[in-house]
Amino acid sequence: MIVYKEIEITILVIVTLIYAFYDVFNRRNVPNWFVYLSLAIGIAVAVALNFGTALVFDIVVAGVIGAFGYVFYRGGLLGGGDVIEFVFISLVLPRQLTPFYSSSYQFGIPFIISVIVAAGYFSLLFIPIYYVGIKGRRGKPPRPDMKKVRPAIALIAAYIVFTILLQYAYGMALAGEILIIVLAVASAFVLIYEKYIYLGMVDFIRPGELEHGDMIAVNLLDKRSLAALAKRSRHFGRLATKNVIKELSGSRIKLPVYRDSVPFSVFIFIGVVVSLLFGNLIFIIIGI
């Protein structure tokens, strides 16, 4: 059984690392052939190494993740490749294992939940560092939105209150407090520089340059442009489908499309590694 887990972990790490490599070095584009190959590998591993009720649990978790992921994909909130990668992870390792560097009980939760939590956490930390700190130095220095300073302070205060309540309820460890403080600061920075960050993620392109699966930053379009686009395309939304591309052909309105967005597969890979080593971050925060 231990050998099986070693095989699953090895396959998991290698495939998610390849996803991350393509996401970074292939302009946020993971080839379709690899996406479908990873899905086939996930199914093969699930069938070969899980038996009986374990296989049923595996399939149910993967199915639920796939269904929710598809909803997010159709809403233009998550890339199609990311959804398949989540399904792959669910198939290969359905349950959270005992972490390598922690003996804390993980309650048998789906491993993918730990991965999603860790991936979301570290991507949120990366966003202000890259778009404000690193990329911001290449052009005009980013200016904070002064209207968002008070809400940002209120947000940090809310995190502090939350930390105090958790400390009172669970007796949090220092590691948990640090995780929350870092998250609070990153969240405040994202709020203050929100528009600047969004503009750093997008390219403004003509509808004729759209590719199937592109995600459109509709929040950066003014009301007049949104009305014109909705009138021209009844399918218009966050996701560039074949219908949207066809219906918008000939339009001269430039669309903000995420072409330099966060390479989320990198953070999925980080989430896999962190979850294997330390378990679910939420359990670390609340001191379980």
C-alpha positions as CSV (number, residue, x, y, z in Angstrom):
1,M,0.0,0.0,0.0
2,I,2.9,2.3,0.8
3,V,4.4,1.6,-2.5
4,Y,1.2,2.6,-4.2
5,K,1.2,5.9,-2.4
6,E,4.8,6.5,-3.5
7,I,3.8,5.9,-7.1
8,E,0.8,8.2,-6.8
9,I,2.9,11.0,-5.3
10,T,5.6,10.7,-7.9
11,I,3.1,10.8,-10.8
12,L,1.3,13.7,-9.1
13,V,4.4,15.8,-8.6
14,I,5.8,15.2,-12.1
15,V,2.6,16.0,-14.0
16,T,1.8,19.1,-12.0
17,L,5.3,20.3,-12.4
18,I,4.9,19.9,-16.2
19,Y,1.7,21.9,-16.0
20,A,3.6,24.7,-14.2
21,F,6.4,24.6,-16.7
22,Y,4.0,25.1,-19.7
23,D,2.1,27.8,-17.8
24,V,5.2,29.8,-17.3
25,F,7.2,29.2,-20.5
26,N,4.4,28.7,-23.0
27,R,2.6,32.0,-22.4
28,R,0.0,30.6,-20.0
29,N,-0.9,28.0,-22.5
30,V,-0.9,24.3,-21.6
31,P,-1.2,22.2,-24.8
32,N,-4.5,20.4,-25.2
33,W,-2.7,17.1,-25.9
34,F,-1.0,17.2,-22.5
35,V,-4.2,18.3,-20.7
36,Y,-6.1,15.3,-22.1
37,L,-3.1,13.0,-21.5
38,S,-3.0,14.0,-17.8
39,L,-6.7,13.2,-17.5
40,A,-6.1,9.8,-19.0
41,I,-3.2,9.2,-16.6
42,G,-5.4,10.2,-13.7
43,I,-8.1,7.7,-14.7
44,A,-5.5,5.0,-15.2
45,V,-3.9,5.6,-11.8
46,A,-7.4,5.6,-10.1
47,V,-8.5,2.4,-11.7
48,A,-5.1,0.6,-11.2
49,L,-4.3,1.6,-7.6
50,N,-7.6,2.2,-5.9
51,F,-10.1,-0.6,-5.2
52,G,-13.7,-1.0,-4.1
53,T,-15.0,1.9,-2.0
54,A,-11.7,3.8,-2.5
55,L,-12.3,3.9,-6.2
56,V,-15.9,5.1,-5.7
57,F,-14.7,7.9,-3.4
58,D,-12.1,8.8,-6.0
59,I,-14.6,9.1,-8.8
60,V,-17.1,11.0,-6.7
61,V,-14.5,13.6,-5.6
62,A,-13.2,14.0,-9.2
63,G,-16.7,14.3,-10.5
64,V,-17.7,17.0,-8.0
65,I,-14.5,19.0,-8.6
66,G,-15.1,18.7,-12.4
67,A,-18.7,19.9,-12.1
68,F,-17.8,22.9,-9.9
69,G,-14.7,23.6,-12.0
70,Y,-16.8,23.6,-15.2
71,V,-19.2,26.2,-13.7
72,F,-16.2,28.4,-12.8
73,Y,-14.8,27.9,-16.3
74,R,-18.0,28.9,-18.0
75,G,-18.1,31.9,-15.8
76,G,-14.7,33.0,-17.1
77,L,-13.2,32.6,-13.6
78,L,-10.9,29.6,-14.1
79,G,-9.0,28.2,-17.1
80,G,-10.2,25.0,-18.7
81,G,-6.7,23.5,-18.2
82,D,-6.8,24.3,-14.5
83,V,-10.1,22.5,-14.2
84,I,-8.7,19.3,-15.8
85,E,-5.6,19.6,-13.6
86,F,-7.8,19.7,-10.5
87,V,-9.7,16.6,-11.7
88,F,-6.3,14.9,-12.4
89,I,-5.1,15.6,-8.9
90,S,-8.4,14.3,-7.4
91,L,-8.1,11.1,-9.4
92,V,-4.5,10.4,-8.5
93,L,-4.7,11.3,-4.8
94,P,-8.3,11.5,-3.6
95,R,-7.6,11.8,0.2
96,Q,-5.2,14.0,2.2
97,L,-2.3,11.9,3.4
98,T,-0.6,12.4,6.8
99,P,1.9,15.2,6.0
100,F,5.6,14.4,5.8
101,Y,6.5,17.1,8.3
102,S,3.4,17.1,10.5
103,S,1.7,14.5,12.5
104,S,-1.6,16.4,12.7
105,Y,-4.7,14.5,11.9
106,Q,-6.2,15.5,8.5
107,F,-9.7,14.1,9.0
108,G,-9.6,12.2,5.7
109,I,-10.6,15.3,3.7
110,P,-10.2,15.3,-0.1
111,F,-6.6,16.2,-1.0
112,I,-7.7,18.6,-3.7
113,I,-9.3,20.8,-1.0
114,S,-5.9,21.2,0.7
115,V,-4.3,22.0,-2.7
116,I,-6.9,24.6,-3.6
117,V,-6.5,26.3,-0.2
118,A,-2.7,26.4,-0.5
119,A,-2.8,27.5,-4.2
120,G,-5.2,30.3,-3.5
121,Y,-3.1,31.5,-0.5
122,F,0.2,31.6,-2.3
123,S,-1.2,33.1,-5.5
124,L,-2.7,35.9,-3.4
125,L,0.7,36.6,-1.9
126,F,2.4,36.6,-5.3
127,I,0.0,39.1,-7.0
128,P,1.1,42.2,-5.1
129,I,4.7,41.2,-5.2
130,Y,4.8,40.7,-8.9
131,Y,2.3,43.2,-10.3
132,V,3.1,46.0,-7.9
133,G,6.7,45.3,-6.8
134,I,8.4,43.7,-9.8
135,K,6.3,44.6,-12.9
136,G,5.4,48.0,-11.5
137,R,9.1,49.1,-11.6
138,R,9.3,48.6,-15.4
139,G,6.9,51.5,-16.2
140,K,5.2,54.2,-14.2
141,P,5.4,53.7,-10.4
142,P,2.1,52.3,-9.3
143,R,-0.2,54.7,-7.4
144,P,-2.4,53.5,-4.6
145,D,-6.1,54.1,-4.8
146,M,-6.5,56.4,-1.8
147,K,-10.2,55.7,-1.7
148,K,-9.4,52.1,-0.9
149,V,-7.0,52.9,2.0
150,R,-9.7,53.0,4.7
151,P,-11.3,49.7,3.5
152,A,-7.9,48.1,3.4
153,I,-7.3,49.2,7.0
154,A,-10.7,47.9,8.0
155,L,-9.8,44.6,6.2
156,I,-6.6,44.2,8.3
157,A,-8.6,45.0,11.4
158,A,-11.0,42.3,10.5
159,Y,-8.2,39.8,10.1
160,I,-6.8,40.8,13.5
161,V,-10.2,40.3,15.2
162,F,-10.5,37.0,13.4
163,T,-7.0,35.9,14.6
164,I,-7.9,36.9,18.2
165,L,-11.1,34.9,18.1
166,L,-9.3,31.8,16.7
167,Q,-6.6,32.2,19.3
168,Y,-9.3,32.3,22.0
169,A,-11.2,29.3,20.5
170,Y,-8.3,27.0,19.5
171,G,-5.1,28.4,21.0
172,M,-3.4,29.1,17.7
173,A,0.3,28.3,17.2
174,L,2.7,31.1,16.0
175,A,2.8,29.6,12.5
176,G,-0.9,30.1,12.2
177,E,-0.7,33.7,13.3
178,I,2.1,34.4,10.8
179,L,0.0,32.9,8.0
180,I,-2.9,35.1,8.8
181,I,-0.9,38.3,9.2
182,V,0.9,37.8,5.9
183,L,-2.5,37.1,4.2
184,A,-4.0,40.3,5.7
185,V,-1.2,42.5,4.4
186,A,-1.3,40.9,0.9
187,S,-5.1,41.3,0.8
188,A,-4.8,45.0,1.8
189,F,-2.2,45.6,-1.0
190,V,-4.4,43.9,-3.6
191,L,-7.4,46.0,-2.5
192,I,-5.4,49.3,-2.7
193,Y,-3.8,48.5,-6.1
194,E,-6.7,46.5,-7.5
195,K,-7.2,48.4,-10.7
196,Y,-3.5,48.7,-11.4
197,I,-3.1,44.9,-10.9
198,Y,-6.0,44.2,-13.2
199,L,-4.5,46.4,-15.9
200,G,-1.1,44.6,-15.5
201,M,-2.8,41.3,-16.2
202,V,-4.6,42.2,-19.4
203,D,-3.9,43.2,-23.0
204,F,-6.4,45.2,-25.0
205,I,-7.1,43.4,-28.2
206,R,-9.7,43.5,-31.1
207,P,-12.3,40.8,-31.1
208,G,-10.7,39.3,-34.2
209,E,-7.7,38.4,-32.1
210,L,-9.6,36.5,-29.5
211,E,-8.9,32.8,-29.0
212,H,-11.3,30.2,-27.7
213,G,-11.1,30.0,-23.9
214,D,-9.7,33.6,-23.5
215,M,-11.0,35.2,-20.3
216,I,-12.3,38.8,-20.7
217,A,-11.9,41.3,-17.8
218,V,-15.4,42.7,-18.1
219,N,-14.9,44.8,-15.0
220,L,-12.5,47.0,-16.9
221,L,-15.1,47.9,-19.6
222,D,-17.3,51.0,-19.2
223,K,-21.0,50.7,-19.3
224,R,-21.3,52.0,-22.8
225,S,-18.9,49.4,-24.2
226,L,-20.6,46.6,-22.2
227,A,-24.0,47.6,-23.6
228,A,-22.7,47.7,-27.2
229,L,-21.0,44.3,-26.8
230,A,-24.0,42.7,-25.2
231,K,-26.2,44.1,-28.0
232,R,-23.9,42.6,-30.6
233,S,-23.4,39.2,-28.9
234,R,-26.1,37.6,-26.8
235,H,-23.5,35.1,-25.5
236,F,-21.0,37.9,-24.4
237,G,-19.5,37.4,-20.9
238,R,-16.2,36.6,-19.2
239,L,-15.4,33.6,-21.4
240,A,-14.6,33.9,-25.1
241,T,-16.5,31.0,-26.7
242,K,-16.8,30.3,-30.4
243,N,-20.2,31.9,-30.5
244,V,-18.8,35.1,-28.8
245,I,-15.9,35.3,-31.2
246,K,-18.1,34.8,-34.2
247,E,-20.8,37.4,-33.0
248,L,-18.2,40.0,-32.2
249,S,-16.3,39.7,-35.5
250,G,-16.0,43.1,-37.1
251,S,-16.4,45.0,-33.8
252,R,-13.9,47.7,-33.2
253,I,-14.2,47.8,-29.4
254,K,-10.9,46.7,-27.8
255,L,-11.4,44.0,-25.2
256,P,-9.3,43.6,-22.0
257,V,-8.2,40.0,-22.1
258,Y,-6.1,38.2,-19.5
259,R,-2.9,37.5,-21.3
260,D,-0.5,38.1,-18.5
261,S,-2.5,36.7,-15.6
262,V,-1.1,34.7,-12.7
263,P,0.4,31.4,-13.9
264,F,-2.0,29.5,-11.7
265,S,-0.6,26.0,-12.5
266,V,2.6,27.2,-10.7
267,F,0.5,27.7,-7.5
268,I,-1.3,24.5,-8.0
269,F,2.1,22.8,-8.0
270,I,3.1,24.7,-4.9
271,G,-0.2,23.7,-3.3
272,V,0.5,20.1,-4.0
273,V,4.0,20.2,-2.5
274,V,2.8,22.3,0.6
275,S,-0.1,19.9,1.2
276,L,2.1,16.8,1.0
277,L,4.7,18.3,3.3
278,F,2.5,20.2,5.9
279,G,-1.1,19.2,5.2
280,N,-4.1,21.6,5.0
281,L,-3.1,25.2,5.7
282,I,-6.4,25.7,7.5
283,F,-5.5,23.1,10.1
284,I,-2.2,24.8,10.6
285,I,-3.9,28.2,11.1
286,I,-6.4,26.9,13.7
287,G,-3.7,24.8,15.4
288,I,-5.0,21.3,14.9
